[in-house]
C-alpha cells in the first residue's frame, strides 16, 4: 500500500514536470532574443535533470516493492537490501545492522565484501561509532575518510573497500530498528544527494518490511506451538501417534530438502506431517487400540480421520492451506485410495510426501495388531508400491534420506 502511494505520487510529479518541459519548449520557439533563449535552455536542462532524478527514484522504489513482496525471511531481505545499497553507490562493501533489544547492540545480519572477523565481532552499542550514532539519533552520517575520522575504529576500517562511509537509519514509526552501511566509490557532494535520499527511503521501507516479518514470525511461533499442542492431544487417543508425528515432521523436512523445495513450501508440509492424524481425535479409542482386524464399520470409521482432521484445521487461517494435505494423505497414486480417489498429481505434493512417510513409519513401528517390520522389508514395500500407492519421485527422495 505504501509503495502504491509512492508510485502514484512520483508519477504525478513526473507528469507535472513533463508538462513544464513541454511549456518551455513552446516558449523557446516564440523567444526572439539570445538571452531569453539561453535562459530557457538552462531552465529546460534543470527540469530534465529533475525528471531523470525522479525517474531513477521511481524505478528504484517500484523495483524494490516488487522484489520485497516475494521475500519471506529476515536474512534474505537484509541481503537484498545490502546488494541494492551497494549497487546504488557502486560500493564494494556494505552491511545491514539491526538493534538487538536485549543488549542494545547493533548486529550485522547481512553483509557484502566484509571479512568474517568484522561481521562476527562488530557489535557497537547505541551511540558508539558511526553506526551506533546513526541508530541513536536517527540521522544519516557520511564520512569522507574513515582512516582519519575519530569515530571509526581503524582496525575495523581496514576491512572496507573505500575510505568513504555512509550510514543511514532504518526507521519504523519514528523508531530506529537498525542501519544500512555502504562504502561509496561514487562521489557524494551533499546530504541532499539523490542517492542518499533514495537509500533513506528504501531503508525505511526495508525497516517496515522487516518489522512485518518479525510480527509474522511471532504469529507463526504462536501457531506452531498450537500445532504441537494439537499433536500432543492426539496422543491421548492413540499412544503411537505423537511419536509418529514427530518422526513424520523430521522426515518431511528432509524429503523437501532432497526435492529442493523452497522454505515457503517446506514449512506447510512440515506442519501437515506433524498433525496429519489430528482427525483421530474423532475416532473411538477402542478402535484405534484394537489388537485384531477391524470390522467393515470400524474401518469406515477410521477412514473418516482425514476429513475430520481437515475440518478441524480449515477454520484456522494460518493452517487452512495445509487442510488439503491432511485430507488427501491417504490417497493412492493410482487412484484407489480415499476419501476422493484422486490420482497422480491431482493429489497435492504435500499429501504425496506425507503418504510415503506415514506408510513407512507405520510399517517399522509396533502396532496393537502386529509387531514392527524390519527396515529393509519396509523399504522393499515402498519400492514395490512405488507408482501404485506412492509417487515414485517422492519414494526415491525418501530412500535417499534414509541412506
C-alpha positions in Angstrom: 0.0 0.0 0.0 2.8 2.4 0.9 4.6 1.6 -2.3 1.5 2.1 -4.4 1.0 5.6 -2.9 4.7 6.4 -3.5 4.4 5.2 -7.1 1.3 7.3 -7.7 2.8 10.5 -6.2 6.0 10.2 -8.2 4.0 9.5 -11.4 2.0 12.7 -10.8 5.2 14.7 -10.1 6.7 13.3 -13.3 3.7 14.3 -15.4 3.8 17.9 -13.9 7.5 18.3 -14.7 6.9 16.8 -18.2 4.2 19.4 -18.9 6.5 22.2 -17.7 9.2 20.9 -20.1 6.6 21.0 -22.9 5.7 24.5 -21.9 9.3 25.7 -22.1 9.8 24.1 -25.5 6.8 26.0 -26.8 8.1 29.2 -25.2 11.5 28.6 -26.6 10.1 28.6 -30.2 8.5 32.0 -29.6 11.5 33.6 -27.9 13.4 36.1 -30.1 16.4 37.3 -28.0 19.5 35.2 -27.4 19.4 36.0 -23.7 15.8 34.6 -23.4 16.8 31.5 -25.4 19.8 30.8 -23.2 17.8 31.2 -20.0 15.1 28.9 -21.4 17.7 26.3 -22.2 19.1 26.5 -18.7 15.6 26.0 -17.2 15.0 23.1 -19.6 18.2 21.4 -18.6 17.3 21.9 -14.9 13.9 20.4 -15.4 15.2 17.5 -17.5 17.7 16.7 -14.7 14.9 16.7 -12.2 12.9 14.3 -14.5 15.9 12.0 -14.6 16.2 12.0 -10.8 12.5 11.4 -10.4 12.5 8.5 -12.9 15.6 7.0 -11.2 13.8 7.2 -7.8 10.5 6.0 -9.2 12.1 2.9 -11.0 14.2 2.0 -7.9 11.3 2.2 -5.5 9.0 0.3 -7.9 11.6 -2.5 -8.4 12.2 -2.7 -4.7 8.5 -3.1 -4.0 8.2 -5.9 -6.5 11.2 -7.8 -5.0 10.4 -7.3 -1.3 6.9 -8.8 -1.6 8.4 -12.2 -2.5 10.9 -12.4 0.3 9.9 -14.5 3.3 12.9 -14.4 5.7 14.7 -11.7 7.6 18.1 -12.9 6.3 17.1 -12.9 2.6 15.5 -9.4 2.9 18.6 -8.0 4.6 20.8 -9.5 1.9 18.7 -7.9 -0.8 18.9 -4.5 0.9 22.7 -4.8 1.1 23.0 -5.8 -2.5 20.7 -2.9 -3.6 22.6 -0.3 -1.5 25.9 -1.4 -2.9 24.5 -1.2 -6.4 23.2 2.3 -5.8 26.6 3.6 -4.6 28.9 1.4 -6.6 30.1 0.1 -3.3 32.4 -2.9 -2.8 31.3 -3.4 0.8 28.1 -2.9 2.7 26.0 -4.2 5.6 22.7 -4.2 7.4 22.9 -4.0 11.2 19.8 -4.5 13.4 19.5 -3.5 17.0 19.4 -6.4 19.5 16.8 -5.2 22.0 18.3 -7.4 24.8 21.8 -5.9 24.5 21.2 -2.6 22.8 23.9 -3.5 20.4 23.9 -3.4 16.6 24.5 -6.8 15.0 25.3 -7.4 11.3 22.6 -9.7 9.8 23.7 -9.4 6.2 26.9 -8.1 4.5 28.8 -7.9 1.3 32.6 -7.8 0.9 33.3 -7.8 4.6 35.7 -10.3 6.2 34.3 -12.8 8.7 36.2 -11.2 11.6 34.3 -8.0 11.1 30.8 -9.5 10.6 31.2 -11.6 13.8 32.8 -9.0 16.1 31.3 -5.6 15.0 28.7 -5.0 17.7 28.6 -1.3 18.6 26.2 -0.1 21.3 23.8 2.7 20.6 25.8 5.9 20.4 29.1 4.2 19.8 30.9 4.7 16.5 29.2 5.9 13.3 26.6 3.2 13.0 25.8 3.5 16.7 25.4 7.3 16.5 23.1 6.9 13.4 21.0 4.4 15.3 20.8 6.7 18.4 20.0 9.9 16.5 18.0 8.6 13.5 20.0 10.8 11.2 22.4 9.7 8.3 26.1 10.2 8.6 28.6 10.5 5.7 32.3 10.3 6.3 34.8 11.1 3.5 37.8 9.3 5.1 37.3 6.7 7.7 41.0 6.3 8.3 41.2 9.8 9.9 37.7 10.0 11.5 38.0 9.6 15.3 34.6 7.9 15.5 35.8 5.0 13.4 37.9 2.0 14.6 40.9 1.8 12.4 41.2 -1.9 12.7 37.6 -2.3 11.6 38.1 0.2 8.8 40.8 -2.0 7.2 38.1 -4.3 6.0 36.3 -1.8 3.9 36.8 -1.3 0.2 36.7 2.5 0.2 37.7 5.4 2.5 34.3 7.0 2.4 31.5 5.6 4.5 27.7 6.2 4.6 25.3 5.0 7.3 21.5 5.6 7.2 18.9 4.7 9.8 16.1 2.1 9.2 13.0 3.6 10.8 9.5 2.4 11.6 7.1 5.0 13.0 10.0 7.2 14.3 11.6 4.1 15.9 15.1 3.1 14.6 15.5 -0.7 14.3 18.8 -0.7 12.6 21.1 0.9 10.0 22.3 0.4 6.4 26.0 0.9 5.8 27.9 1.3 2.5 31.3 2.4 1.3 30.6 4.5 -1.8 33.0 4.7 -4.6 31.0 7.4 -6.3 31.4 11.0 -5.2 28.8 12.4 -2.8 28.6 16.2 -2.7 25.9 16.7 0.0 23.4 15.1 2.2 20.8 16.1 -0.3 22.4 13.8 -2.9 19.7 11.9 -4.7 21.3 8.6 -3.8 21.3 9.3 -0.1 17.7 10.4 -0.2 16.7 7.3 -2.1 18.7 5.0 0.2 16.9 6.6 3.2 13.5 5.9 1.6 14.5 2.3 0.8 16.0 1.9 4.3 12.7 2.9 5.9 10.7 0.7 3.6 13.0 -2.1 4.4 12.5 -1.5 8.1 8.8 -1.7 7.6 9.1 -5.0 5.8 11.5 -6.4 8.4 9.1 -5.4 11.2 6.2 -7.2 9.3 8.4 -10.3 9.1 9.2 -10.1 12.8 5.5 -9.9 13.7 4.7 -12.7 11.3 7.4 -14.8 12.9 5.9 -14.2 16.3 2.5 -15.2 14.9 4.0 -18.2 13.2 5.6 -19.4 16.5 2.3 -19.0 18.3 0.5 -21.2 15.7 3.4 -23.7 15.7 3.0 -24.0 19.5 -0.7 -24.6 18.9 0.1 -27.2 16.3 2.3 -29.1 18.7 -0.4 -28.9 21.4 -2.9 -30.4 18.8 -0.4 -33.2 18.0 0.0 -34.0 21.7 -3.8 -34.0 22.1 -3.9 -36.9 19.6 -1.6 -38.8 21.9 -4.4 -39.1 24.4 -6.3 -41.1 21.8 -3.5 -43.1 20.2 -0.3 -43.8 22.0 1.5 -44.4 18.7 0.5 -41.2 17.0 2.6 -38.5 18.7 6.0 -40.2 18.4 4.9 -41.0 14.8 4.0 -37.3 14.2 7.4 -36.1 15.4 9.2 -38.6 13.2 6.9 -37.6 10.3 7.8 -33.9 10.8 11.5 -34.6 10.7 11.3 -36.8 7.6 9.1 -34.3 5.8 11.7 -31.5 6.2 14.4 -33.9 4.9 12.4 -35.0 1.9 11.5 -31.4 1.0 15.2 -30.5 1.1 16.1 -33.6 -1.0 13.5 -32.4 -3.6 14.9 -28.8 -3.4 11.6 -27.3 -2.4 11.7 -23.7 -1.1 11.0 -22.9 2.5 7.6 -21.4 1.6 6.5 -24.9 0.5 8.5 -26.9 3.1 7.0 -25.2 6.2 3.4 -26.1 5.4 4.3 -29.7 4.6 6.3 -29.9 7.8 3.2 -28.7 9.8 0.9 -31.0 7.9 3.2 -34.0 8.7 3.1 -33.2 12.4 -0.7 -33.1 12.6 -1.8 -35.2 9.6 -3.5 -37.7 12.0 -5.3 -35.0 14.1 -8.6 -36.3 12.8 -8.1 -39.4 15.0 -9.4 -37.3 17.8 -12.8 -38.1 16.4 -12.2 -41.9 16.3 -13.2 -44.1 19.2 -10.2 -45.1 21.4 -11.1 -48.8 21.4 -11.0 -48.9 17.6 -7.6 -47.2 17.4 -6.2 -49.6 20.0 -7.9 -52.8 18.8 -5.4 -55.7 18.6 -7.3 -57.6 15.9 -8.7 -56.9 12.5 -11.2 -54.1 12.1 -14.8 -54.8 11.1 -16.0 -53.0 7.9 -17.9 -50.5 10.1 -14.8 -49.8 12.2 -12.6 -49.4 9.1 -15.1 -47.0 7.6 -14.9 -45.0 10.9 -11.0 -44.9 10.8 -11.2 -43.7 7.1 -13.1 -40.7 8.3 -10.0 -39.3 10.1 -8.5 -37.3 7.1 -11.9 -35.5 6.6 -12.2 -34.9 10.4 -8.7 -33.5 10.6 -9.2 -31.3 7.6 -12.4 -29.8 9.1 -10.6 -29.1 12.4 -7.8 -27.2 10.6 -9.8 -25.3 8.0 -11.1 -22.5 10.3 -7.6 -21.7 11.4 -6.4 -19.1 9.0 -2.7 -19.8 9.4 -3.2 -23.5 8.9 -6.0 -23.6 6.4 -3.6 -24.1 3.5 -2.5 -27.4 4.9 -6.1 -28.8 5.1 -5.8 -30.4 1.6 -2.6 -32.2 2.7 -4.4 -33.7 5.7 -7.5 -34.5 3.7 -5.7 -36.4 0.9 -2.7 -38.1 2.7 -4.4 -41.5 2.4 -5.0 -41.2 -1.4 -3.2 -43.7 -3.6 -1.1 -42.6 -6.6 -3.2 -45.0 -8.8 -6.5 -43.5 -7.6 -7.5 -46.4 -5.3 -7.2 -44.5 -2.0 -9.6 -42.4 0.0 -11.5 -40.2 0.5 -12.0 -39.0 -3.1 -9.9 -41.5 -5.1 -7.6 -38.8 -6.5 -4.7 -40.0 -8.6 -1.3 -38.8 -9.8 -0.6 -35.1 -9.5 -4.3 -34.5 -8.6 -3.0 -35.3 -5.1 -1.2 -32.3 -3.5 2.5 -32.8 -3.4 2.5 -32.4 0.4 -0.1 -35.2 0.7 2.1 -37.4 -1.5 5.1 -36.8 0.7 3.1 -37.4 3.9 1.7 -40.6 2.4 5.1 -42.2 2.0 6.3 -41.1 5.4 3.1 -42.3 7.1 3.2 -45.7 5.5 6.9 -46.3 6.2 6.7 -45.2 9.8 3.6 -47.4 10.4 5.5 -50.4 8.9 8.6 -50.0 11.1 6.6 -49.4 14.3 4.9 -51.7 16.7 1.1 -51.5 16.4 -1.6 -53.0 18.6 -2.4 -55.6 15.9 1.2 -56.5 14.8 5.0 -56.2 15.5 7.2 -53.8 13.7 8.5 -54.7 10.3 12.3 -54.7 9.6 13.6 -51.6 8.0 14.8 -53.5 4.9 11.4 -55.1 4.4 9.6 -51.7 4.7 11.9 -50.3 2.1 11.1 -53.2 -0.2 7.4 -52.5 0.3 7.9 -48.8 -0.6 9.7 -49.8 -3.8 7.0 -52.4 -4.7 4.2 -49.9 -4.3 6.1 -47.0 -6.0 3.9 -45.7 -8.8 1.0 -47.6 -7.4 0.3 -46.3 -3.9 3.1 -43.8 -3.8 4.7 -41.1 -6.0 7.9 -42.6 -7.4 9.8 -39.3 -7.2 8.9 -38.9 -3.5 9.8 -42.6 -2.7 13.2 -42.1 -4.4 13.8 -38.9 -2.4 12.8 -40.6 0.9 15.1 -43.6 0.2 18.0 -41.2 -0.3 17.1 -39.5 3.1 17.1 -42.9 4.8 20.6 -43.8 3.5 
